[in-house]
Amino acid sequence: MEESNHSTPLIHPPEDSPHEHKKSKHKHKKGEASAALEKSPKRLKKEIYEPELKRLQVELVKLQYWIKHQGLRVVMIFEGRDAAGKGGMIKRITAPLNPRGCRVVALGTPSDREKTQWYFQRYVEHLPAAGEIAIFDRSWYNRAGVEHVMGFCTPEEYREFMQSCPEFERMLVRSGIIVLKYWFSVSDDEQERRFQARILEPAKRWKISPMDLESRDRWVEYSKAKDTMLRHTNIPEAPWFTVESDDKRCAHLNCMSHILSKVPYEDMTPEPIELPPRTVAENYVRPPLNEQFFVPHIY
């Protein structure tokens, strides 16, 4: 589906409209968590998803060859609520790509020195050079979201960001950088289900933090902050695109298809290489195996 005219206001799914949100302290009992997981929405079937995912990943490889060949610079920004699926989306995009030409930027809390810099300064050093893709797993938009809602920046810093951000992005676009911005939208019911899944599964527990729990009780505040952010920063040069992500599989395919549609490319994939016969090693004797350490064969 092609995006609408940039001058038209964005249409948000229901979760983005200010609404009455009941604040309650949820007890994460195993039974309650399991019940929440059972409410998982219907997802795109694997037999449709997996072949299409592979096809789109091959196209992304072709796109990367084209970006390198043409010396393009591409910035992709992924924002959204906690558990909206940004990380999984980034993994599907980067899995087939050459990491030397595509890197993920996921910055932590700024240091004391960085806090005294121009706000955009620590992001600028991660912008791509010719032939590169830089994917921001959260970005300078932290100031419009979590920093503003949680009080980590002053009202003056927030207002300055809202004024400066569109100008900053126009500068990037004028310099030749392609800027793609995606907001991952998730309903409150699906976000709750994913939080419960993270609590139940030890391998995913690191994904939920006290900050996530705090944001859970500030749904309306985050919705209002997001609406304000889009209103100020949805510029024609770098518009926002909303990805509805309750069904992660559909979100992956939709977002990847959109990326491919926004950067026209040609297939520059090199022809297969013919491997010559291996050279026979002469005058080489391998050291005895008992002089080496091996990983035990447990499996």
URZIHU-V608114 format. One line per field, one symbol per residue. phi: phi as a letter, one per 30 degrees, with the letter a starting at -180 (. if undefined). A space follows every 10 residues. Layout:
phi = ???
This chain:
phi = .dddeddddd ccdedcdead bdcbddcdde ddddddddde ddcededcdd dddddddddd ddddeddddd idbbccccbl deidjddddd ddddeddddd cbbccbdddd dedddcdeed dddedcddce icccccdiad deddcddddd idbdeddddd ddddeededd dddddjddcc cbcccbdddd dddddddddd cedcdddcbe ddddddcbed dddddddded ddcdcedbdd bdcdbdcddd dedddddded dcbebbdcdd deddddeddd dchbcddedd cccbdeddc
